[in-house]
Amino acid sequence: INKGYIMNLNYGPEYKDFRNEVQKFCKKYSGVVITNRKGGALTSLSSVTNPDNKDGLKVTRSEWQKILIKNGYFARSIPKEYGGFGGDIDIIKNRIIAAEFASNRIPPPMGGQGIDMLVPTLLELGTEEQKKQYIKPTLRGEMIWCQGYSEPNAGSDLASLQTKGELIDGNWVINGQKIWTSTAQFSQMMFCLVRTEPDAQKHAGISYILIPMDTPGLEIRPLVDMTLKPGFNEVFFTDVTVPEGNIIGKRGEGWAVANATLGHERGALTDPNATMNRVNSLINRMKKETIDGKRLIDIPVYRDKLIAIQAKVTAFQSNSLRVLSSKINKGQDTKIAGMIQKLVGTELRHELEGFAVDIMGELGTLYEDSPNLRDGGSWQFLYMYYLGLIIGGGTSQIQKNIISERGLGMPREPKVQGN
């Protein structure tokens, strides 16, 4: 502006037409309800239905995934031969889809460890056969994955894992234990870190292996977490045998593959568009709940707090777009922008859910099957769930160290010397 230029922030006619297309889709599927008739566990963490519309179209999660992919509203840039839409990366179109879905309360695409973490890892490092075998059913929600990383003595120091894999007669024979394995009891597959080179240095002796969850010798024991749900599991391996070709990358080089997956995990744990969808649900709740006959949305101190959270989420969305834009602008440095996603996203989501619990007063203390429960108890459940995610996937303290050391180049945290 100082030089006489004016920045044009309009999307242009192409994007106006695209927005109209998305709006028509949202109108067509307004009130759609995601049912549990093919695996109720998949909807346990999501407020995907419109609570004001009890008679909307009912579809399964897998059916909804197929509808979104067909219309280009999910898996837009994943090639068609792997089950995606086959389009180009267009961050403006992605932003339009997210904004219209959030404002119209349209169920977002299914996420999870398979879609958000394994699929991009396979696209980057998998063989052609692995891509064709696993990506399509994963995108459609027909193949659910869990992550076999943590062990009782290998949490933050993941490279200390001891689950052992031996190559015998063309098969990996696996023995050991994993813990904190989310959704293992509902999954068909696991991507797992296994120590295959016992004499190598700890980071060099790990392989990344895909394991069907119905393989003999594999035992799952659910663990009830602080949400009062069995969100985690212990998984035990006793001579679990899978083909040699189930390895991603080279033998003993699984640490690099694991780090690629972890990079995708940090962004996937806190989708900013889903968070904005949640803000809109909070606004609707504040319009309905009252104190002494006055709507919560009309109480200044509550409205101010809501606006502050909304501003944070908007900024979080912008940061996510910056990370996404680096896929197009290859020279753009978004290293730190990507690193802060998990830290900021989990703490912001926990703040949002906690604010909803607070403003509902005594109703916010209800849980499980109370007749006065609001929105199915999702606010209480997700408040505890995101408290767990502040710890899980790398604690906030670990994330701050990563940002400090790898992002800002500051000195590494001193290591405690053993006796």
C-alpha positions as CSV (number, residue, x, y, z in Angstrom):
1,I,0.0,0.0,0.0
2,N,2.9,2.4,0.8
3,K,4.2,1.8,-2.8
4,G,0.8,2.4,-4.3
5,Y,-0.2,-1.2,-4.6
6,I,-3.4,-2.8,-3.3
7,M,-3.5,-6.4,-2.3
8,N,-6.4,-8.3,-3.9
9,L,-7.7,-10.8,-1.3
10,N,-10.5,-12.1,-3.5
11,Y,-10.2,-15.7,-4.6
12,G,-11.3,-15.0,-8.1
13,P,-14.1,-16.5,-10.3
14,E,-12.6,-20.0,-10.4
15,Y,-12.8,-20.2,-6.6
16,K,-16.2,-18.5,-6.5
17,D,-17.6,-21.3,-8.6
18,F,-15.8,-23.9,-6.5
19,R,-17.3,-22.4,-3.3
20,N,-20.8,-22.6,-4.9
21,E,-20.2,-26.2,-5.7
22,V,-19.2,-27.0,-2.1
23,Q,-22.2,-25.1,-0.8
24,K,-24.5,-27.2,-3.0
25,F,-22.9,-30.3,-1.6
26,C,-23.4,-29.1,1.9
27,K,-27.0,-28.3,1.3
28,K,-27.6,-31.7,-0.2
29,Y,-26.0,-33.5,2.7
30,S,-27.3,-31.2,5.5
31,G,-28.1,-33.2,8.5
32,V,-26.3,-36.4,7.4
33,V,-25.8,-38.8,10.2
34,I,-22.8,-41.2,10.4
35,T,-24.1,-44.5,11.8
36,N,-22.3,-47.3,13.6
37,R,-23.6,-50.2,11.7
38,K,-20.2,-51.1,10.4
39,G,-17.9,-50.6,13.4
40,G,-19.3,-48.3,16.2
41,A,-15.8,-47.6,17.5
42,L,-15.0,-45.3,14.5
43,T,-17.4,-42.6,15.6
44,S,-16.6,-42.7,19.3
45,L,-14.3,-39.6,19.3
46,S,-16.2,-37.5,16.8
47,S,-19.3,-35.3,17.0
48,V,-20.0,-36.0,13.3
49,T,-23.8,-35.8,13.4
50,N,-26.0,-32.7,13.5
51,P,-27.8,-33.1,16.9
52,D,-30.6,-30.8,15.7
53,N,-31.5,-33.2,12.8
54,K,-32.5,-36.7,13.9
55,D,-34.0,-37.7,10.6
56,G,-31.1,-37.0,8.2
57,L,-29.6,-39.3,5.7
58,K,-27.8,-42.2,7.5
59,V,-24.5,-43.5,6.1
60,T,-21.6,-45.5,7.5
61,R,-18.2,-44.0,7.9
62,S,-16.9,-46.0,4.9
63,E,-19.8,-44.8,2.7
64,W,-19.2,-41.2,3.7
65,Q,-15.5,-41.5,2.9
66,K,-16.4,-42.8,-0.6
67,I,-18.8,-39.9,-1.1
68,L,-16.2,-37.3,-0.1
69,I,-13.4,-38.9,-2.3
70,K,-15.7,-39.1,-5.3
71,N,-16.5,-35.4,-5.0
72,G,-12.9,-34.4,-4.3
73,Y,-13.5,-33.2,-0.7
74,F,-11.1,-35.8,0.7
75,A,-7.8,-37.3,-0.5
76,R,-7.8,-34.6,-3.2
77,S,-4.1,-34.9,-4.2
78,I,-3.8,-38.7,-3.7
79,P,-3.6,-40.5,-7.1
80,K,-6.6,-42.3,-8.4
81,E,-4.7,-45.6,-8.7
82,Y,-4.3,-45.6,-4.9
83,G,-7.9,-44.7,-4.2
84,G,-7.7,-40.9,-4.0
85,F,-9.4,-38.2,-6.1
86,G,-6.4,-37.6,-8.3
87,G,-6.3,-33.8,-8.2
88,D,-3.7,-31.2,-7.6
89,I,-2.7,-29.6,-4.3
90,D,-4.7,-26.4,-4.0
91,I,-4.6,-24.8,-0.6
92,I,-7.4,-22.3,-1.4
93,K,-9.8,-25.1,-2.3
94,N,-8.8,-27.0,0.8
95,R,-9.6,-23.9,2.8
96,I,-12.9,-23.4,1.1
97,I,-13.9,-27.0,1.8
98,A,-12.9,-26.8,5.4
99,A,-14.7,-23.5,5.9
100,E,-18.0,-24.6,4.3
101,F,-18.0,-27.9,6.1
102,A,-17.4,-26.2,9.4
103,S,-20.1,-23.5,8.9
104,N,-22.7,-26.0,7.7
105,R,-21.8,-28.7,10.3
106,I,-21.0,-31.3,7.6
107,P,-19.2,-34.3,9.0
108,P,-15.4,-34.1,8.3
109,P,-13.5,-36.9,6.7
110,M,-12.4,-39.8,8.8
111,G,-8.9,-39.5,10.1
112,G,-6.8,-41.8,12.3
113,Q,-3.5,-43.4,12.4
114,G,-3.9,-45.2,9.1
115,I,-5.1,-42.2,7.0
116,D,-3.1,-39.4,8.7
117,M,0.1,-41.2,9.4
118,L,0.6,-44.4,7.4
119,V,-0.8,-43.3,4.1
120,P,1.6,-40.4,3.6
121,T,4.4,-42.6,4.8
122,L,3.5,-45.2,2.2
123,L,3.3,-42.6,-0.5
124,E,6.8,-41.4,0.4
125,L,8.5,-44.7,1.2
126,G,6.4,-47.7,0.3
127,T,6.7,-50.0,-2.7
128,E,4.3,-49.8,-5.5
129,E,2.7,-53.1,-4.4
130,Q,2.3,-51.8,-0.8
131,K,0.7,-48.5,-2.0
132,K,-1.9,-50.4,-4.1
133,Q,-2.6,-53.0,-1.4
134,Y,-3.1,-50.7,1.6
135,I,-3.9,-47.1,0.6
136,K,-7.3,-47.4,-1.0
137,P,-9.0,-49.5,1.8
138,T,-7.4,-47.3,4.4
139,L,-8.7,-44.1,2.8
140,R,-12.2,-45.6,2.6
141,G,-12.2,-46.6,6.3
142,E,-12.3,-50.3,5.4
143,M,-8.9,-51.0,6.9
144,I,-8.2,-49.5,10.3
145,W,-4.7,-49.2,11.6
146,C,-3.0,-48.9,15.0
147,Q,0.6,-47.9,15.8
148,G,2.9,-50.3,17.6
149,Y,5.6,-47.9,18.9
150,S,5.7,-47.5,22.7
151,E,6.7,-50.2,25.1
152,P,6.7,-50.4,29.0
153,N,10.4,-49.3,29.0
154,A,10.5,-47.3,25.8
155,G,8.2,-44.3,25.8
156,S,9.8,-40.9,25.2
157,D,13.1,-42.8,24.5
158,L,11.4,-44.8,21.8
159,A,14.7,-46.1,20.3
160,S,15.1,-48.3,23.4
161,L,12.4,-50.6,22.3
162,Q,13.0,-54.4,22.7
163,T,10.3,-56.1,20.8
164,K,12.3,-58.5,18.7
165,G,11.9,-59.7,15.1
166,E,13.9,-62.6,13.5
167,L,13.9,-63.4,9.8
168,I,13.2,-67.2,9.6
169,D,12.4,-69.0,6.4
170,G,11.2,-65.8,4.6
171,N,9.0,-64.6,7.5
172,W,9.4,-62.2,10.4
173,V,8.9,-63.9,13.7
174,I,8.0,-61.3,16.3
175,N,8.1,-61.5,20.1
176,G,7.6,-58.8,22.7
177,Q,5.1,-56.2,24.0
178,K,3.7,-52.8,23.0
179,I,1.6,-50.5,25.2
180,W,-0.6,-47.4,24.9
181,T,-1.7,-48.8,21.5
182,S,-4.7,-46.7,20.6
183,T,-7.6,-48.5,18.8
184,A,-5.8,-51.8,18.6
185,Q,-9.0,-53.7,19.6
186,F,-10.8,-52.2,16.5
187,S,-7.9,-52.4,14.0
188,Q,-7.2,-54.8,11.2
189,M,-3.6,-53.8,10.8
190,M,-0.6,-52.4,12.8
191,F,2.5,-50.6,11.7
192,C,5.1,-51.7,14.2
193,L,8.7,-50.9,15.2
194,V,10.7,-54.1,15.8
195,R,14.3,-54.6,16.7
196,T,15.7,-56.8,14.0
197,E,19.5,-56.1,14.4
198,P,20.2,-56.8,18.1
199,D,23.9,-56.1,17.8
200,A,23.5,-52.7,16.0
201,Q,23.4,-49.3,17.7
202,K,19.9,-48.8,19.1
203,H,18.7,-46.4,16.4
204,A,20.2,-48.5,13.6
205,G,18.7,-51.9,14.5
206,I,15.0,-51.2,14.1
207,S,12.7,-52.2,11.2
208,Y,9.2,-50.9,10.4
209,I,6.9,-53.9,9.8
210,L,3.1,-54.2,8.9
211,I,1.2,-56.8,11.0
212,P,-2.3,-58.1,10.4
213,M,-4.1,-58.0,13.8
214,D,-5.7,-61.4,13.3
215,T,-2.2,-63.1,13.1
216,P,-1.9,-66.1,15.5
217,G,0.1,-65.3,18.7
218,L,-1.1,-61.7,19.0
219,E,-3.0,-60.8,22.1
220,I,-4.8,-57.5,22.9
221,R,-5.7,-56.3,26.4
222,P,-7.7,-53.1,26.6
223,L,-6.7,-50.4,29.1
224,V,-9.3,-48.0,30.5
225,D,-8.0,-44.5,30.4
226,M,-9.1,-41.3,32.2
227,T,-12.0,-40.8,29.8
228,L,-13.4,-44.0,31.3
229,K,-13.1,-45.7,27.9
230,P,-10.7,-48.4,26.8
231,G,-8.8,-46.0,24.4
232,F,-5.5,-47.7,24.9
233,N,-4.3,-51.3,24.8
234,E,-1.5,-53.6,25.7
235,V,-0.4,-55.8,22.8
236,F,1.6,-59.0,23.3
237,F,3.5,-60.9,20.5
238,T,4.3,-64.6,20.9
239,D,5.9,-66.0,17.7
240,V,3.8,-63.7,15.6
241,T,4.7,-64.5,12.0
242,V,4.3,-62.2,9.0
243,P,5.9,-62.3,5.4
244,E,9.3,-60.8,4.8
245,G,7.7,-58.3,2.3
246,N,5.7,-56.6,5.1
247,I,8.6,-54.3,5.8
248,I,8.6,-50.6,4.9
249,G,12.0,-49.4,3.8
250,K,15.1,-51.5,4.3
251,R,15.9,-53.8,7.2
252,G,17.4,-52.0,10.1
253,E,16.5,-48.6,8.7
254,G,13.0,-48.3,10.3
255,W,14.0,-45.4,12.5
256,A,14.0,-43.1,9.5
257,V,10.6,-44.5,8.4
258,A,9.3,-44.0,12.0
259,N,10.4,-40.4,12.1
260,A,8.6,-39.8,8.8
261,T,5.4,-41.2,10.4
262,L,6.0,-39.2,13.6
263,G,6.2,-36.0,11.5
264,H,2.8,-36.7,10.0
265,E,1.4,-37.7,13.5
266,R,2.2,-34.3,15.0
267,G,0.1,-32.6,12.4
268,A,-2.7,-35.2,12.4
269,L,-3.4,-35.2,16.1
270,T,-4.9,-31.7,16.0
271,D,-6.7,-30.9,12.7
272,P,-7.3,-27.1,12.8
273,N,-10.4,-27.4,10.6
274,A,-12.0,-30.0,13.0
275,T,-11.1,-27.6,15.8
276,M,-13.0,-24.7,14.0
277,N,-15.9,-27.1,13.5
278,R,-15.8,-27.6,17.3
279,V,-15.8,-23.8,17.8
280,N,-19.0,-23.6,15.8
281,S,-20.6,-26.3,17.9
282,L,-19.6,-24.3,21.0
283,I,-21.2,-21.2,19.6
284,N,-24.4,-23.1,19.0
285,R,-24.3,-24.5,22.5
286,M,-23.8,-21.0,24.0
287,K,-26.8,-19.8,22.1
288,K,-29.0,-22.5,23.7
289,E,-27.7,-22.5,27.3
290,T,-28.9,-19.8,29.7
291,I,-28.1,-18.4,33.1
292,D,-31.1,-16.7,34.8
293,G,-32.8,-16.5,31.5
294,K,-29.8,-14.9,29.7
295,R,-28.1,-16.8,26.9
296,L,-24.4,-17.6,27.5
297,I,-23.5,-16.0,24.2
298,D,-24.9,-12.7,25.5
299,I,-22.8,-12.7,28.7
300,P,-19.8,-10.4,28.0
301,V,-17.1,-12.3,29.9
302,Y,-18.1,-15.6,28.1
303,R,-18.4,-13.9,24.7
304,D,-14.9,-12.3,25.1
305,K,-13.4,-15.7,26.0
306,L,-15.1,-17.3,23.0
307,I,-13.8,-14.7,20.7
308,A,-10.3,-15.1,22.0
309,I,-10.4,-18.9,21.4
310,Q,-11.9,-18.3,18.0
311,A,-9.0,-16.0,17.1
312,K,-6.5,-18.6,18.3
313,V,-8.1,-21.3,16.1
314,T,-8.1,-19.0,13.1
315,A,-4.4,-18.3,13.6
316,F,-3.9,-22.1,14.0
317,Q,-5.7,-22.6,10.7
318,S,-3.4,-20.1,9.0
319,N,-0.3,-21.8,10.3
320,S,-1.6,-25.1,8.9
321,L,-2.1,-23.5,5.5
322,R,1.5,-22.2,5.7
323,V,2.7,-25.8,6.3
324,L,0.6,-27.1,3.5
325,S,1.8,-24.4,1.1
326,S,5.4,-25.7,1.4
327,K,4.3,-28.7,-0.7
328,I,3.8,-26.3,-3.6
329,N,6.5,-23.7,-2.8
330,K,9.4,-26.1,-2.3
331,G,11.8,-23.4,-1.2
332,Q,9.6,-22.2,1.6
333,D,10.9,-22.8,5.1
334,T,8.0,-24.1,7.3
335,K,10.1,-26.2,9.6
336,I,9.1,-24.4,12.8
337,A,5.5,-23.9,11.6
338,G,5.2,-27.7,11.4
339,M,6.9,-28.3,14.7
340,I,4.4,-26.2,16.7
341,Q,1.3,-27.9,15.3
342,K,1.1,-30.7,17.9
343,L,2.1,-28.5,20.8
344,V,-0.3,-25.6,20.0
345,G,-3.1,-27.8,18.7
346,T,-3.5,-30.1,21.6
347,E,-3.3,-27.4,24.2
348,L,-5.7,-25.2,22.3
349,R,-8.2,-28.0,21.8
350,H,-8.0,-28.8,25.6
351,E,-8.6,-25.1,26.3
352,L,-11.7,-25.0,24.0
353,E,-13.3,-28.2,25.5
354,G,-12.5,-27.0,29.0
355,F,-14.2,-23.6,28.4
356,A,-17.3,-25.4,27.3
357,V,-17.3,-27.5,30.4
358,D,-16.8,-24.4,32.6
359,I,-19.6,-22.3,31.1
360,M,-22.2,-25.1,31.5
361,G,-21.7,-25.0,35.2
362,E,-23.1,-28.0,37.0
363,L,-24.2,-29.5,33.7
364,G,-20.5,-29.6,32.8
365,T,-19.8,-32.0,35.6
366,L,-22.2,-34.6,34.2
367,Y,-20.9,-37.7,32.5
368,E,-21.9,-40.9,30.8
369,D,-25.7,-41.5,30.8
370,S,-27.2,-38.5,32.7
371,P,-30.6,-37.4,31.2
372,N,-29.3,-33.7,31.3
373,L,-26.1,-34.4,29.4
374,R,-25.4,-32.0,26.6
375,D,-24.2,-33.1,23.2
376,G,-23.8,-36.6,24.3
377,G,-21.2,-35.7,26.9
378,S,-18.7,-34.9,24.1
379,W,-17.3,-31.8,25.8
380,Q,-16.4,-33.7,29.0
381,F,-15.1,-36.7,27.1
382,L,-12.9,-34.6,24.7
383,Y,-11.6,-32.4,27.6
384,M,-10.1,-35.5,29.1
385,Y,-9.1,-37.0,25.8
386,Y,-7.1,-33.9,24.7
387,L,-5.5,-33.8,28.2
388,G,-4.2,-37.2,27.3
389,L,-3.0,-36.0,23.9
390,I,-1.0,-33.3,25.6
391,I,1.0,-36.2,26.9
392,G,0.6,-38.8,24.1
393,G,2.4,-38.5,20.8
394,G,5.3,-36.7,22.6
395,T,4.5,-34.6,25.6
396,S,4.3,-30.8,25.4
397,Q,7.7,-30.7,27.2
398,I,9.2,-33.0,24.5
399,Q,7.6,-30.8,21.8
400,K,9.2,-27.7,23.3
401,N,12.6,-29.3,23.3
402,I,12.1,-30.3,19.6
403,I,11.2,-26.7,18.7
404,S,14.1,-25.3,20.7
405,E,16.8,-27.7,19.6
406,R,15.8,-28.6,16.0
407,G,13.9,-25.5,15.1
408,L,15.7,-22.7,16.8
409,G,19.1,-24.3,17.0
410,M,19.4,-23.8,20.7
411,P,21.7,-26.0,22.8
412,R,20.5,-29.5,23.5
413,E,18.9,-30.3,26.9
414,P,21.6,-31.7,29.3
415,K,21.4,-35.5,29.7
416,V,21.4,-37.0,33.1
417,Q,24.6,-39.1,33.5
418,G,24.1,-42.7,34.7
419,N,25.9,-44.1,37.6
